Structures are given as C-alpha cells and as structure tokens.
Amino acid sequence: MANGTKPMRTLGGLAAFALPAASMLGLLLVWQVYTNAFEVNHFILPSPLRVLNAAFGFGLPLLGHVWTTTYQILVGFTVGNLLAVIIAYAIVQSPVAEKLIYPFLIVSQTVPKLAIAPLLVIWFGTGLTPKVIVIVLLCFFPTAINVVQGLRSTDPSAVDLVNLVTSSKRTLFFKVQFPSAVPYFFAGLKISMAAAVIGSIVAEWVSATSGLGYLILYGGQTMRTDLMFVAVLLTVVLGLVLYGLVAGAERLLSWKVAEIGGRAA
C-alpha cells in the first residue's frame, strides 16, 4: 500500500508544479502574440523575447545586481525576524513590556518608509545599513504579531504541567510554547519575506549604485523599458524563490517540532 502511495504523491507534486508553470507559459505566449499582432511599440510594452534579449545583452553584471538585492534581503530579513521573536517573547512574558512596546510597533508601521529612507541615508550613509533598516522596519511587524498570537495560543494545561516539573522558562519555551507558535511563526515569515523584497527595492530607489531596484530606476532614466521589465521580472522570480525556501523550511521544521512534541508526550 505504501509503495503505491508514493508514486501517487509524486504525481500529485508534479501536477501541482505543472499547472502554475503552464499558466505562466501561456501568459508569456499571449504577451508575445499580442505585441507582434498589434505591433506594439517596444518602448510601451516590450515583447518577452525582447526582454530576454535585454537580459542576455546586459550580461554577467546582471547577476551582480541580483546578488546585491538578495544579500540585502537576507540580512534585513534575518535581523528583522530575530528582533520580532525577541519582542514577541518580551510582550508575552511581561504586561509592562506589552504596554511599552505595542505603541512603538504601531508607530513603526504608520510611518511611510519611502519618506524616512532619505533621512536614513543622511544618518547612516549610502551603504548597506540604511537599506537593512528599511527592510527591518517593513518585515519585523507581521512576524512579531503572529508570534505573540502563537505563544498565547499555548494550551494552559500543558504550561501548568511543565511548571509542575520544572521552573525553567527555557524548557517551557522550547518544549511547549515554541511548538505551539511554529505555524504562526511561519505565517509571519511568509508575509515578512514578501515585505523584505519590497523593502529592498524601495531602499535601492533612494540610494544605490547596484541592485534590481537600481536597475528599475536606471531603465526609466535611460528610456530602457525592456531593462525595467528585466529587473521587475527578476524581482518577482527572486521573491518566489525566497518565499519557496521559507515554505520548505516550514515543512521541515514543522515535522521536527511534531516529532519533539511526540517524544515529550
């Protein structure tokens, strides 16, 4: 029975991948046919083939721009989510901390990031720091809110049971609270990753000499619509890849957490 189930799962996985891929190819085909049939000016809407030619024409430096944006996203995403977990833990552990921190959480989301980005450049220069700060400000909030909700969803009877055995807050967190918060944590991470990609592009619009956001601006300034499409499409692909990595980590870690919970039981 198990041998028959495995091929079925494989076919199901291939089908789940094939449908989005087919729809994407169909969209590209319609796009190409439309631009050819109606002779659309390439300045207004370049065809997929023209965009592809622009990507190859730009050459290896294009990979450098992709890496610049990727590195900024990974640094900002990591820092932002570490900060989010620490803040969430403090809020759950202390009502005083909650009253002190929550107003700042709300304020951090009401301030327009594009408006403060020039200030960050003045304060921290044109290097990596202001870009990371913009990404952190955009991506830490959803994770913090979700982790707070996850930690508070812990079964009170499980907490009482652990407290009877040990007074260690570390044991309580890793054995009970963390496993309970994992689904919420990854829900926040997925939103956070999308926000991190947006934050990186926004930061590069203000001050950058490389990166996909810089390429979008450069393409607009030089009237290279095809180059703008290259940068936008690469940003979309990068976002999908990074989101897929988070989703893959969710599956792996959720399985391990379930295993830890089974052992504890």
TORPA-322484 format. One record per residue (C-alpha): residue number from 0; residue in one letter; chain; x, y, z. Coordinates in pm, 1 decimal. Layout:
! residues N
nr NUM | rest A | kette A | x X | y Y | z Z
...
//
This chain:
! residues 265
nr 0 | rest M | kette A | x 0.0 | y 0.0 | z 0.0
nr 1 | rest A | kette A | x 284.9 | y 236.6 | z 90.8
nr 2 | rest N | kette A | x 460.4 | y 160.6 | z -239.2
nr 3 | rest G | kette A | x 150.5 | y 262.7 | z -429.8
nr 4 | rest T | kette A | x 102.8 | y 580.3 | z -227.1
nr 5 | rest K | kette A | x 449.2 | y 719.0 | z -300.7
nr 6 | rest P | kette A | x 408.1 | y 736.2 | z -683.5
nr 7 | rest M | kette A | x 67.7 | y 897.7 | z -632.9
nr 8 | rest R | kette A | x 224.3 | y 1166.2 | z -412.0
nr 9 | rest T | kette A | x 497.5 | y 1222.0 | z -672.2
nr 10 | rest L | kette A | x 240.7 | y 1262.5 | z -948.4
nr 11 | rest G | kette A | x 41.6 | y 1498.3 | z -729.1
nr 12 | rest G | kette A | x 350.1 | y 1710.1 | z -664.9
nr 13 | rest L | kette A | x 432.8 | y 1723.1 | z -1037.0
nr 14 | rest A | kette A | x 75.9 | y 1822.3 | z -1119.4
nr 15 | rest A | kette A | x 83.8 | y 2098.5 | z -858.3
nr 16 | rest F | kette A | x 402.5 | y 2233.3 | z -1018.9
nr 17 | rest A | kette A | x 291.7 | y 2180.4 | z -1381.4
nr 18 | rest L | kette A | x -29.0 | y 2385.0 | z -1358.9
nr 19 | rest P | kette A | x 132.7 | y 2713.7 | z -1245.5
nr 20 | rest A | kette A | x 418.2 | y 2660.0 | z -1493.9
nr 21 | rest A | kette A | x 171.6 | y 2602.9 | z -1778.1
nr 22 | rest S | kette A | x -29.4 | y 2912.5 | z -1686.2
nr 23 | rest M | kette A | x 289.6 | y 3120.5 | z -1678.0
nr 24 | rest L | kette A | x 399.6 | y 2992.7 | z -2018.9
nr 25 | rest G | kette A | x 51.1 | y 3064.2 | z -2152.3
nr 26 | rest L | kette A | x 70.3 | y 3421.9 | z -2025.3
nr 27 | rest L | kette A | x 409.6 | y 3472.7 | z -2192.2
nr 28 | rest L | kette A | x 275.3 | y 3330.8 | z -2517.8
nr 29 | rest V | kette A | x -27.8 | y 3562.9 | z -2514.4
nr 30 | rest W | kette A | x 202.5 | y 3855.0 | z -2434.4
nr 31 | rest Q | kette A | x 432.3 | y 3771.6 | z -2728.5
nr 32 | rest V | kette A | x 144.2 | y 3720.7 | z -2972.6
nr 33 | rest Y | kette A | x -23.9 | y 4045.0 | z -2863.1
nr 34 | rest T | kette A | x 287.5 | y 4259.7 | z -2910.9
nr 35 | rest N | kette A | x 354.1 | y 4104.4 | z -3252.6
nr 36 | rest A | kette A | x -3.5 | y 4108.3 | z -3381.1
nr 37 | rest F | kette A | x -73.1 | y 4471.1 | z -3284.4
nr 38 | rest E | kette A | x 283.9 | y 4591.6 | z -3346.6
nr 39 | rest V | kette A | x 304.1 | y 4746.1 | z -3000.7
nr 40 | rest N | kette A | x 586.9 | y 4995.6 | z -2961.2
nr 41 | rest H | kette A | x 861.4 | y 4827.3 | z -2758.1
nr 42 | rest F | kette A | x 901.1 | y 5145.8 | z -2552.6
nr 43 | rest I | kette A | x 544.5 | y 5099.7 | z -2424.6
nr 44 | rest L | kette A | x 540.5 | y 4720.2 | z -2391.9
nr 45 | rest P | kette A | x 843.5 | y 4515.5 | z -2498.1
nr 46 | rest S | kette A | x 777.6 | y 4156.1 | z -2600.5
nr 47 | rest P | kette A | x 904.9 | y 3867.2 | z -2385.4
nr 48 | rest L | kette A | x 1171.4 | y 3790.3 | z -2646.1
nr 49 | rest R | kette A | x 1291.9 | y 4149.9 | z -2638.4
nr 50 | rest V | kette A | x 1306.4 | y 4137.4 | z -2258.6
nr 51 | rest L | kette A | x 1504.2 | y 3812.6 | z -2279.6
nr 52 | rest N | kette A | x 1745.4 | y 3969.3 | z -2528.7
nr 53 | rest A | kette A | x 1791.8 | y 4266.3 | z -2296.2
nr 54 | rest A | kette A | x 1876.7 | y 4030.1 | z -2009.6
nr 55 | rest F | kette A | x 2138.6 | y 3845.8 | z -2216.0
nr 56 | rest G | kette A | x 2266.9 | y 4173.9 | z -2356.3
nr 57 | rest F | kette A | x 2328.1 | y 4309.3 | z -2007.7
nr 58 | rest G | kette A | x 2548.9 | y 4008.1 | z -1941.4
nr 59 | rest L | kette A | x 2714.9 | y 3890.7 | z -1620.6
nr 60 | rest P | kette A | x 2678.3 | y 4224.8 | z -1436.4
nr 61 | rest L | kette A | x 2309.2 | y 4139.0 | z -1410.6
nr 62 | rest L | kette A | x 2396.9 | y 3857.3 | z -1169.0
nr 63 | rest G | kette A | x 2581.1 | y 4111.0 | z -953.9
nr 64 | rest H | kette A | x 2266.5 | y 4321.7 | z -928.1
nr 65 | rest V | kette A | x 2061.7 | y 4014.8 | z -834.4
nr 66 | rest W | kette A | x 2313.1 | y 3920.8 | z -562.9
nr 67 | rest T | kette A | x 2317.4 | y 4275.6 | z -420.5
nr 68 | rest T | kette A | x 1940.6 | y 4271.7 | z -372.5
nr 69 | rest T | kette A | x 1941.1 | y 3912.5 | z -243.8
nr 70 | rest Y | kette A | x 2209.1 | y 3987.4 | z 15.7
nr 71 | rest Q | kette A | x 2023.3 | y 4294.9 | z 141.6
nr 72 | rest I | kette A | x 1701.1 | y 4096.7 | z 170.3
nr 73 | rest L | kette A | x 1864.4 | y 3809.9 | z 360.9
nr 74 | rest V | kette A | x 2040.3 | y 4041.1 | z 607.4
nr 75 | rest G | kette A | x 1733.5 | y 4257.1 | z 670.2
nr 76 | rest F | kette A | x 1502.2 | y 3955.0 | z 688.4
nr 77 | rest T | kette A | x 1726.6 | y 3779.8 | z 942.9
nr 78 | rest V | kette A | x 1776.3 | y 4084.7 | z 1163.7
nr 79 | rest G | kette A | x 1410.6 | y 4184.5 | z 1143.8
nr 80 | rest N | kette A | x 1276.5 | y 3843.9 | z 1238.8
nr 81 | rest L | kette A | x 1523.4 | y 3790.4 | z 1522.9
nr 82 | rest L | kette A | x 1409.3 | y 4125.4 | z 1657.9
nr 83 | rest A | kette A | x 1046.6 | y 4021.0 | z 1607.3
nr 84 | rest V | kette A | x 1085.0 | y 3699.5 | z 1808.4
nr 85 | rest I | kette A | x 1261.7 | y 3881.0 | z 2093.8
nr 86 | rest I | kette A | x 991.4 | y 4149.3 | z 2103.2
nr 87 | rest A | kette A | x 711.8 | y 3890.3 | z 2089.5
nr 88 | rest Y | kette A | x 864.3 | y 3692.6 | z 2375.6
nr 89 | rest A | kette A | x 901.0 | y 4007.6 | z 2586.1
nr 90 | rest I | kette A | x 539.4 | y 4106.9 | z 2520.2
nr 91 | rest V | kette A | x 407.1 | y 3764.6 | z 2622.1
nr 92 | rest Q | kette A | x 623.9 | y 3744.3 | z 2934.5
nr 93 | rest S | kette A | x 555.4 | y 4091.9 | z 3072.6
nr 94 | rest P | kette A | x 235.5 | y 4302.8 | z 3067.0
nr 95 | rest V | kette A | x 452.6 | y 4608.0 | z 3132.8
nr 96 | rest A | kette A | x 666.1 | y 4530.8 | z 2827.2
nr 97 | rest E | kette A | x 349.1 | y 4489.4 | z 2622.4
nr 98 | rest K | kette A | x 222.6 | y 4834.8 | z 2721.2
nr 99 | rest L | kette A | x 561.9 | y 4988.4 | z 2646.5
nr 100 | rest I | kette A | x 632.6 | y 4813.3 | z 2317.2
nr 101 | rest Y | kette A | x 295.8 | y 4791.4 | z 2139.9
nr 102 | rest P | kette A | x 263.8 | y 5168.3 | z 2073.6
nr 103 | rest F | kette A | x 606.5 | y 5166.9 | z 1907.2
nr 104 | rest L | kette A | x 505.7 | y 4865.0 | z 1697.0
nr 105 | rest I | kette A | x 203.5 | y 5052.1 | z 1564.7
nr 106 | rest V | kette A | x 400.1 | y 5372.9 | z 1505.7
nr 107 | rest S | kette A | x 667.1 | y 5181.8 | z 1311.7
nr 108 | rest Q | kette A | x 402.0 | y 5073.8 | z 1061.5
nr 109 | rest T | kette A | x 230.6 | y 5409.8 | z 1020.0
nr 110 | rest V | kette A | x 548.1 | y 5595.6 | z 919.5
nr 111 | rest P | kette A | x 594.1 | y 5590.2 | z 536.9
nr 112 | rest K | kette A | x 918.1 | y 5401.4 | z 469.0
nr 113 | rest L | kette A | x 987.1 | y 5588.4 | z 145.2
nr 114 | rest A | kette A | x 965.0 | y 5914.5 | z 339.8
nr 115 | rest I | kette A | x 1219.8 | y 5816.7 | z 605.4
nr 116 | rest A | kette A | x 1460.8 | y 5643.3 | z 366.1
nr 117 | rest P | kette A | x 1634.4 | y 5974.3 | z 271.1
nr 118 | rest L | kette A | x 1677.0 | y 6050.3 | z 642.1
nr 119 | rest L | kette A | x 1838.5 | y 5709.7 | z 695.0
nr 120 | rest V | kette A | x 2081.8 | y 5787.5 | z 413.1
nr 121 | rest I | kette A | x 2172.0 | y 6117.7 | z 581.8
nr 122 | rest W | kette A | x 2221.5 | y 5946.3 | z 918.6
nr 123 | rest F | kette A | x 2393.8 | y 5622.8 | z 810.5
nr 124 | rest G | kette A | x 2540.0 | y 5696.0 | z 467.5
nr 125 | rest T | kette A | x 2475.8 | y 5522.8 | z 136.2
nr 126 | rest G | kette A | x 2599.2 | y 5175.8 | z 230.2
nr 127 | rest L | kette A | x 2416.9 | y 4864.6 | z 345.6
nr 128 | rest T | kette A | x 2292.5 | y 4996.9 | z 681.9
nr 129 | rest P | kette A | x 2005.9 | y 5226.6 | z 566.9
nr 130 | rest K | kette A | x 1876.8 | y 4959.4 | z 328.7
nr 131 | rest V | kette A | x 1877.4 | y 4694.8 | z 602.2
nr 132 | rest I | kette A | x 1692.1 | y 4931.1 | z 837.0
nr 133 | rest V | kette A | x 1418.2 | y 4989.7 | z 578.8
nr 134 | rest I | kette A | x 1381.2 | y 4612.9 | z 527.6
nr 135 | rest V | kette A | x 1373.6 | y 4550.2 | z 902.8
nr 136 | rest L | kette A | x 1103.5 | y 4814.1 | z 953.9
nr 137 | rest L | kette A | x 889.2 | y 4651.3 | z 686.3
nr 138 | rest C | kette A | x 934.9 | y 4284.2 | z 771.3
nr 139 | rest F | kette A | x 952.7 | y 4252.9 | z 1151.2
nr 140 | rest F | kette A | x 594.5 | y 4358.8 | z 1230.2
nr 141 | rest P | kette A | x 399.9 | y 4063.1 | z 1079.8
nr 142 | rest T | kette A | x 630.2 | y 3810.3 | z 1245.9
nr 143 | rest A | kette A | x 611.8 | y 3983.5 | z 1583.5
nr 144 | rest I | kette A | x 230.9 | y 3995.8 | z 1581.2
nr 145 | rest N | kette A | x 198.9 | y 3634.5 | z 1466.8
nr 146 | rest V | kette A | x 448.5 | y 3501.9 | z 1720.9
nr 147 | rest V | kette A | x 267.1 | y 3685.4 | z 2001.7
nr 148 | rest Q | kette A | x -55.8 | y 3519.1 | z 1891.8
nr 149 | rest G | kette A | x 116.4 | y 3181.2 | z 1866.6
nr 150 | rest L | kette A | x 276.2 | y 3198.5 | z 2210.1
nr 151 | rest R | kette A | x -56.1 | y 3298.5 | z 2362.9
nr 152 | rest S | kette A | x -231.9 | y 3005.6 | z 2195.1
nr 153 | rest T | kette A | x -32.4 | y 2758.1 | z 2405.0
nr 154 | rest D | kette A | x -252.2 | y 2512.5 | z 2594.2
nr 155 | rest P | kette A | x -265.3 | y 2637.8 | z 2958.3
nr 156 | rest S | kette A | x -283.9 | y 2281.3 | z 3090.5
nr 157 | rest A | kette A | x 42.8 | y 2197.4 | z 2911.8
nr 158 | rest V | kette A | x 204.7 | y 2506.1 | z 3065.2
nr 159 | rest D | kette A | x 83.8 | y 2406.4 | z 3412.2
nr 160 | rest L | kette A | x 216.8 | y 2053.5 | z 3363.6
nr 161 | rest V | kette A | x 563.8 | y 2175.4 | z 3267.3
nr 162 | rest N | kette A | x 565.5 | y 2421.9 | z 3558.8
nr 163 | rest L | kette A | x 496.5 | y 2133.9 | z 3795.8
nr 164 | rest V | kette A | x 804.1 | y 1951.3 | z 3668.1
nr 165 | rest T | kette A | x 1047.5 | y 2241.2 | z 3629.0
nr 166 | rest S | kette A | x 1065.3 | y 2616.0 | z 3679.8
nr 167 | rest S | kette A | x 1290.5 | y 2662.2 | z 3375.9
nr 168 | rest K | kette A | x 1145.6 | y 2919.4 | z 3135.1
nr 169 | rest R | kette A | x 1378.5 | y 2785.2 | z 2867.7
nr 170 | rest T | kette A | x 1225.8 | y 2435.6 | z 2894.4
nr 171 | rest L | kette A | x 875.9 | y 2582.5 | z 2886.2
nr 172 | rest F | kette A | x 956.6 | y 2786.7 | z 2576.8
nr 173 | rest F | kette A | x 1125.2 | y 2513.9 | z 2370.3
nr 174 | rest K | kette A | x 906.4 | y 2221.1 | z 2477.6
nr 175 | rest V | kette A | x 563.1 | y 2385.3 | z 2485.4
nr 176 | rest Q | kette A | x 539.1 | y 2746.0 | z 2370.5
nr 177 | rest F | kette A | x 763.0 | y 2728.4 | z 2065.0
nr 178 | rest P | kette A | x 599.0 | y 2417.3 | z 1913.1
nr 179 | rest S | kette A | x 260.4 | y 2583.5 | z 1963.4
nr 180 | rest A | kette A | x 377.8 | y 2902.8 | z 1792.4
nr 181 | rest V | kette A | x 550.2 | y 2740.7 | z 1490.9
nr 182 | rest P | kette A | x 250.8 | y 2766.9 | z 1250.0
nr 183 | rest Y | kette A | x 201.3 | y 3131.7 | z 1347.5
nr 184 | rest F | kette A | x 575.6 | y 3196.5 | z 1320.8
nr 185 | rest F | kette A | x 593.9 | y 3072.1 | z 963.0
nr 186 | rest A | kette A | x 275.1 | y 3253.6 | z 867.8
nr 187 | rest G | kette A | x 452.2 | y 3571.0 | z 979.9
nr 188 | rest L | kette A | x 773.9 | y 3474.2 | z 798.8
nr 189 | rest K | kette A | x 592.3 | y 3433.0 | z 466.9
nr 190 | rest I | kette A | x 440.3 | y 3780.3 | z 490.0
nr 191 | rest S | kette A | x 771.9 | y 3912.3 | z 616.6
nr 192 | rest M | kette A | x 965.3 | y 3772.9 | z 319.6
nr 193 | rest A | kette A | x 733.8 | y 3943.8 | z 71.2
nr 194 | rest A | kette A | x 772.8 | y 4268.9 | z 266.6
nr 195 | rest A | kette A | x 1152.5 | y 4227.8 | z 271.4
nr 196 | rest V | kette A | x 1165.4 | y 4207.8 | z -109.7
nr 197 | rest I | kette A | x 955.5 | y 4524.2 | z -137.7
nr 198 | rest G | kette A | x 1169.3 | y 4696.2 | z 125.5
nr 199 | rest S | kette A | x 1491.3 | y 4619.9 | z -60.1
nr 200 | rest I | kette A | x 1359.0 | y 4766.9 | z -386.6
nr 201 | rest V | kette A | x 1226.7 | y 5078.0 | z -208.7
nr 202 | rest A | kette A | x 1559.8 | y 5129.3 | z -31.6
nr 203 | rest E | kette A | x 1751.0 | y 5099.9 | z -359.9
nr 204 | rest W | kette A | x 1532.2 | y 5366.1 | z -519.1
nr 205 | rest V | kette A | x 1659.2 | y 5619.1 | z -266.5
nr 206 | rest S | kette A | x 2030.7 | y 5546.3 | z -272.8
nr 207 | rest A | kette A | x 2204.8 | y 5265.1 | z -459.5
nr 208 | rest T | kette A | x 2457.5 | y 5200.1 | z -732.6
nr 209 | rest S | kette A | x 2359.5 | y 4837.2 | z -783.3
nr 210 | rest G | kette A | x 2065.7 | y 4605.3 | z -726.1
nr 211 | rest L | kette A | x 1738.6 | y 4531.0 | z -901.1
nr 212 | rest G | kette A | x 1573.6 | y 4846.3 | z -765.3
nr 213 | rest Y | kette A | x 1862.3 | y 5049.5 | z -904.5
nr 214 | rest L | kette A | x 1816.9 | y 4878.2 | z -1242.8
nr 215 | rest I | kette A | x 1448.2 | y 4974.3 | z -1248.6
nr 216 | rest L | kette A | x 1541.5 | y 5340.3 | z -1193.7
nr 217 | rest Y | kette A | x 1825.5 | y 5320.8 | z -1443.9
nr 218 | rest G | kette A | x 1594.8 | y 5170.3 | z -1705.2
nr 219 | rest G | kette A | x 1344.3 | y 5452.4 | z -1652.8
nr 220 | rest Q | kette A | x 1608.4 | y 5724.4 | z -1672.9
nr 221 | rest T | kette A | x 1757.5 | y 5583.1 | z -1995.0
nr 222 | rest M | kette A | x 1416.6 | y 5503.2 | z -2152.4
nr 223 | rest R | kette A | x 1500.1 | y 5130.3 | z -2147.4
nr 224 | rest T | kette A | x 1158.7 | y 4978.3 | z -2082.5
nr 225 | rest D | kette A | x 1292.3 | y 4632.3 | z -2166.1
nr 226 | rest L | kette A | x 1558.0 | y 4665.4 | z -1894.6
nr 227 | rest M | kette A | x 1292.6 | y 4776.0 | z -1646.2
nr 228 | rest F | kette A | x 1093.6 | y 4462.1 | z -1728.1
nr 229 | rest V | kette A | x 1407.6 | y 4251.1 | z -1678.0
nr 230 | rest A | kette A | x 1458.6 | y 4395.1 | z -1330.1
nr 231 | rest V | kette A | x 1090.1 | y 4364.3 | z -1235.3
nr 232 | rest L | kette A | x 1065.0 | y 4003.7 | z -1355.3
nr 233 | rest L | kette A | x 1388.0 | y 3908.7 | z -1177.7
nr 234 | rest T | kette A | x 1249.7 | y 4066.2 | z -859.7
nr 235 | rest V | kette A | x 935.5 | y 3853.1 | z -894.5
nr 236 | rest V | kette A | x 1141.9 | y 3536.8 | z -950.7
nr 237 | rest L | kette A | x 1367.2 | y 3620.4 | z -655.9
nr 238 | rest G | kette A | x 1065.3 | y 3677.1 | z -433.6
nr 239 | rest L | kette A | x 911.6 | y 3344.9 | z -536.4
nr 240 | rest V | kette A | x 1237.1 | y 3157.3 | z -473.1
nr 241 | rest L | kette A | x 1285.7 | y 3310.6 | z -128.4
nr 242 | rest Y | kette A | x 920.8 | y 3250.0 | z -39.9
nr 243 | rest G | kette A | x 963.9 | y 2888.4 | z -153.0
nr 244 | rest L | kette A | x 1265.4 | y 2849.6 | z 76.3
nr 245 | rest V | kette A | x 1058.9 | y 2972.0 | z 372.2
nr 246 | rest A | kette A | x 776.4 | y 2734.5 | z 280.4
nr 247 | rest G | kette A | x 1024.8 | y 2445.9 | z 252.9
nr 248 | rest A | kette A | x 1172.2 | y 2531.6 | z 591.6
nr 249 | rest E | kette A | x 820.3 | y 2537.2 | z 733.1
nr 250 | rest R | kette A | x 756.2 | y 2181.1 | z 617.6
nr 251 | rest L | kette A | x 1088.1 | y 2057.6 | z 753.7
nr 252 | rest L | kette A | x 1068.6 | y 2235.4 | z 1087.7
nr 253 | rest S | kette A | x 700.7 | y 2156.5 | z 1140.9
nr 254 | rest W | kette A | x 785.3 | y 1785.9 | z 1102.3
nr 255 | rest K | kette A | x 1070.8 | y 1814.7 | z 1353.9
nr 256 | rest V | kette A | x 854.9 | y 2006.4 | z 1600.1
nr 257 | rest A | kette A | x 583.6 | y 1743.3 | z 1572.7
nr 258 | rest E | kette A | x 849.0 | y 1479.9 | z 1643.2
nr 259 | rest I | kette A | x 968.9 | y 1672.4 | z 1952.3
nr 260 | rest G | kette A | x 610.8 | y 1701.0 | z 2073.7
nr 261 | rest G | kette A | x 560.3 | y 1325.5 | z 2029.4
nr 262 | rest R | kette A | x 868.5 | y 1249.9 | z 2232.7
nr 263 | rest A | kette A | x 765.1 | y 1490.0 | z 2506.8
nr 264 | rest A | kette A | x 423.9 | y 1326.6 | z 2523.5
//
